[in-house]
Amino acid sequence: MSLQNEPLTPVEGYAETAYRADAIPEQSYAPQNEMLRGRILETRLPWGSYLGVNPTTYQYSESWFREYQYIGDDYHDYTMINEHRWSKRVDENIGILYRLLRFIFVIYSHGFSFVRAGGGVGGGYLFTGIMAVCTILFIFAADTLLQAFTPLVIVLIICGFATLLLRFWEKYELKFYKSNRNWSDDYAFCRRTGMVMTSRGDFPFYEFDAYIEMRVGTQGSQFHSFKVIHRYPHRSPDSLTNNPLEFSFTVDGSIAQLYAVWDMLQRYMDVSQPLPDVPELEPFRYLDPTTKAYDEAGKRGRHATYWRDLYANSSEEELKAMREAHRAEVDSAAWGGRPDLMELSVPNYRETRKSEPEDVNAFGRFPWKAGKFVDRPEAAPLSEHVADHQNNDDTAR
């Protein structure tokens, strides 16, 4: 079996341990992970063979610009993702009692408000409607009209106050965000070192595998989620449960969107690739050596503040149309039939889980139909032509 064990040539700004797809070292056999038994891990996503397509959730984020405008020069330290790390945990400088009170506040303000956060109809209309129907019955049972209408008035006051609190929250939450919340550098995917930092220790990024897991809801509904799981659980056991070390990434939409987030995460960690061209990373592109060289060579094909200007000058309707167009692009991309680069580094990797849905784009849309799985093509060592195929965010997306 061919193995990729080419040493990584240190580049200024990156550690020797930085991840590069064409320099994955030889690794040990992948053990049978007993803790994964009983879970419906429908497919393992392939390493390498990037398409350069980002998931719509990150390509057209709905919240980043407001935070970027408010936080300003400090945005680097107060965002979950920059050129150093992609964090999965928030450190908050607050006590347990404050957390509890904030939780109650958010449940009340968001659940009973007449409007939803960000716009739309909220739960207040539902509660008011139910009480309005009950009021009709109270009219016949109550002694006076005042008694009959009192419950409705109380509900209106409760929901109206919740609406005011929600408006207050939307106006001032960023001040809280900047004063008390910071993304942890101790629990993150670190681009410059190639390591995944966790409470159980630091592990190389190439020791993790990505899966699509099918979950069943309490009422029989089926949905899919994206998981990144440590391949060698005996090296990172949980002291209490022995559960494997794993991460989840929030992505909405089709199975193709889950493939896209794995494509983006790999390119983020791969220092031979520029940073994914997503809005949250744009302010930091010039700080990353590979990305800076890529942009200065004119390969990005966009000006330095493309995303900032787009969000500043586009209406919500225009952004929504862009999101829908991009969603269709992700769903139509050729995600299937790609080899898995990790086969060249882990001796028994192909034998552990080599198949994938025959039609990635259609898989999961009809959960009552059994999807057909096929074997992936065998991987071959990367060559120079791969550079032309892998990642290129130069195509406007």
N, C-alpha and C positions, 0 to 999 in steps of 0.2 A: 504494500500500500504506500502510495506517495504521501509524504508528510511535509508540511510547510514549516520549516524550522529556521528560516532565514532570520538572523538577528536584526532587531530594529535599530537602525542608525539613529542615534540621538539627534534631535532637532532642537534648536534653541526654543525654549518655551515649553517643551514637553519632557516628561520623565522617560527613562529607558523602558519603563513598564507600560508606556502608552500603547493602546490597542491599534493594530493595523491589520486589515484583512489579509494582506499578502505576507504577513509575518506571524501567523498564529503558531505557537510552539507545539511540539508533540506532547500529548497528554496521556493520562492513564485511561484504562478501560472505564466505560460508563457503567456504574453498578445498577442493579435493579432497585429502584426506589420504592420500597414497600409502602411508604406513606402515601404514595399516589394511587394505590389500589382503591377501586371504588369510585374514583373521580373520572368523569367523562372528558378526558383530554383527547379531543377528536383529531387533532393534527398538530405536529410540531413544525414551526415555521423555519424556513431555510436561512442559513447564514450566507452573507454575500449576495452577489447577483442583484445589486441594487437597481431599482427602477427610478429612484429620485423623485418619488411621488409622496407627498406628505398627507396625513389624514386631515380631513376638513376641519375637525375640531381645533387643530393647531394652525392650519393654513389661514383660516378666517375666524380667529378667536373673537369672542364677543366682548371680552372685558379688559384685555391687556392695555388698550390705548388709554382708557380712563385712568388706570393705575399709573401708566407711564407719564401722562401729563401731570398728575398730582405729585408723584414722588420725585420727578425731575432727575437731578444729578445723582441722587441716592438710589436710583432704580436698580443699579447693578447688584446691590446688596439685599434688596427687598423683593426680588423676583425669584421664583422657584428654579429658573433656568437661565444660565449665562454661559460664557465660554469656558468656565471652570467646571461647573457641576450642574447636574439635573437632580434636584433634591426631591425626596419623597416624604419628608417629615418637616413639620413646622415647630420651631422653638418659640414659645410664647412666654413673655415675662409677666405672668399673671398667676393668681392663686386658684385653688380648687373651687372655693366659694364663688369667685368671680366667673369661673367657667360655667358653673351650674346656673347662676343668675343670667348669664348671657344666653345659655341654651334655652332657658324658659322664655327670655325676651324674644329670641329669634322665632321660636315655635309660635308664640302668640302673635307677633307682628306680621309674620309671613303667612300664618295659617288662617287668621281671621280678617285680614285686610280685604277691602273691596277690590284692590288691584294686586297683581303679582309683582314681584321684584323684576324690574326690567320692562314691565308693561303687561297688559292683558288683564283678564277678569280673574279676581281672586276668590278665596273661599268665603269671604263675607257675604257675597250674593247668595251662596248656597244656604248659609245659616239663616240669613234674613228671609229668603224664600220659604224655607221650612216653617219658620216662625209666623210668617204671614198667613200660611195655610192654617196653622193652628189657631191663629187669632180669629179666623172665621168661626171656628168651633167655640172659642171662648166667648164670643158675643152672645151665643145662646145659653151658655152656662153661667156667665158672670152676672153679678147683680147690677153693675154699672159698666158703661163703656170705658171708663177709666181703668177699671180692673181688667177688662178684656184686652185693651191696647198696651197695658204696662209691660208685659213680657216682650212685645215687639219693639217698644221703645228702648228697653234695656239692651236687647240684641243690637239695635242700631247704634246705640252709644258704644257698646263693646267693640263692634266692628269698625265704627268710625274712628275710635281712639287707636285701634290697631293700624288703621290706614295712616294716621298721622305719625305713629311710631315708625312705620315702614319708610315713610318719606324721610324721617329724621335719620334712620339707619343708612339709607342710600346716599344721603348728603354727607354724613360724617364718618362712615365706616372706614374710609381710606386714612383718616387721621388716626384712628385706632390701629389700622394696619401698619402704618409707618412707626407708630410709637411703641407698639407692643409685640409685633410679630416679625419674625425673621426666619428665613429658610435655613435649615440645619446644614452645615458643612460636614457633619459627622454621620450623615445618613443619606448618601447620594451616589449617583452615577457620575464619575469624575473623568472628564475628557482628557485632561492633561496628564493624568497618571494611568489611565486605563483600568482603574480599580473601582469596585463597587464597595462603598463604605457602609457598614452596618454595625448594629450593636453587638453582633456576634463576631466581628472581625472584618478585615478587608480582604476581598477576593477579586481575582482577575475577571474582567468582563466576559472573556471567552469561556468561562466555566459555567455560564448561565445559558439556558435554552428558553425559547419562547413557545408558548402553546396557546391554542384556542380551546377554551374549556366551555362545555355546554352545561348550563345550570337549569334546574327545573324549579319554578316558583311554587308557592304554596297551593295555587289553584291549577297546577298542571301546565302553566305557561313555560315556554322554553326560551332561553336567551343565551347569547355567547359573550364571553369576556376574554380579555387578553391577559395572560400570565407570563411572568419571567421567573423561572424556577432554577435554583442552583442544582447543577448536574451531579454534584458530589455531596449529598446530604450528610454523610458521615463526617465531613469536615466543618459543617456549620449547623450542628443540631441545636434545636431549642432545648434549653436546660429542663423545661417542664414537660413539654409535649413531644419532643423529638421531631416536630414537624419540619419539613424542609424550608429553607429560606426562599421566600418568593415575594414578588412585587406585582401589583396590578396597576394598569394604566387606564384611565377613563377615556373611552372612545365611543362615540355614538354612531349608529348607522349599520352598514352591512358588514359581512365577513371581510370584504375587501378593505374596509377601513381598519380592521385589525391587522391585516397584512401591512398596510401603509404605516401604522405606528411603529411596527417592528423595523421596517425599512428606515424610518426616520431616526429611531433610537440607535441603530447600528451606524448610520452615517454621522450621527452626533458623536459617537464614541471613537470612530475611525479617524485618526489624525492624518491619514492620507487623503481624506475627503474634506471639502469645506463644510462649514456648519450648514445644517439644513436652512433653506431660505424661508423661514417663518417669522412672523412679526416680532415675537418675543425675543428673538436672537439678533435682530437687525442692529440694535444699538451697540452690540458687542463684537460685530464681525471684524472690525479693524484691530481688535485686541487678540485675536486668534491668528497665529503665524500662518497656518495653511490657508485659512480663509482670506487673510489680508493679501497674500500673494495671488490667490485666485481672483479676487476682485480687482486688484491693481492690473492684472493681465487682461482685464475686460471680459472675463469669462462669465461673470454673473449676468451681464446684460441689463442691469438695472442701476439706477443712481443710488447713492448711499442711503438716502432716506425714503426709499420707495414706499415701504409699508406705512411709515409715519404719515407721509403726505396723502396716501390713499385713504387712510382712515380719517384724516383731518378734513378731507374735501369730498367725501362720499356720504350720501344719505344712507339711512338704515335699509331702505328699500333696495338701493344699489348694492349694498354689501350682501343682503340676503340673496339677490340674484346671482352674485358671484359665488356665494356658498353653494347654491344649488347646482350651478354649472360645474364647480369643482367636485362636488359630490358625484356627479355623473362621470366625471373624468376618472376619479378613483375607482368607481365601480366597473369601469370598462377597461382598466389597465390589465395587462397580461401577467397576473400574479402566479398562475399555475405553471407547471412544467419546468421549473428552474432547479438546477442542482444545488445541493447543500454543501457549502465549502467546509463545514466542520468534519465531514467524512474523511478529509485528508489529515486530520490531526488527532482524532479519537478512533482507535483501532476498531471498536465494535459499534461505532455510531450508526452506521447504516442498518445494522441488524436490530437496533433497539426501537426505532420508529421511523420508517422510511417512506410511508405513503402519505398522500394528501388528497383532498377532494378533486375529482376529475374536472369539475367545473367550479372553480373557486368563486366566481362571481355569482353563480346561482345557488351555491350551497348555503343552507340556513334560511333561505327565503320561504321554503316549504318544509317545515320541520317534521310534518307527518310523512314525508317521503324519505325513504332511505337513500342517502347520497352514496354514489359510487366512489371508491378510493382507488388510486393508482399509484404505482411506484414512481418516485422521482428519478430523473436521469442521473447517472453516476457523475460525481464531481471530478474535475480535472484541475491541475495546478493553475493558478492565475498566470496569465501572460500579459504582454503589453497591450493587446487589443482590448482587454477587459476595461482598461482605463477609459476607453471611449464609450463603453457600454454602461459602466457603473456611474451612479449618481449624476445626474447633471441637472442642477436646478436652473441651467441657463434658459431652458424652455419656460416661458412665462406660465406660471400656474398660480 
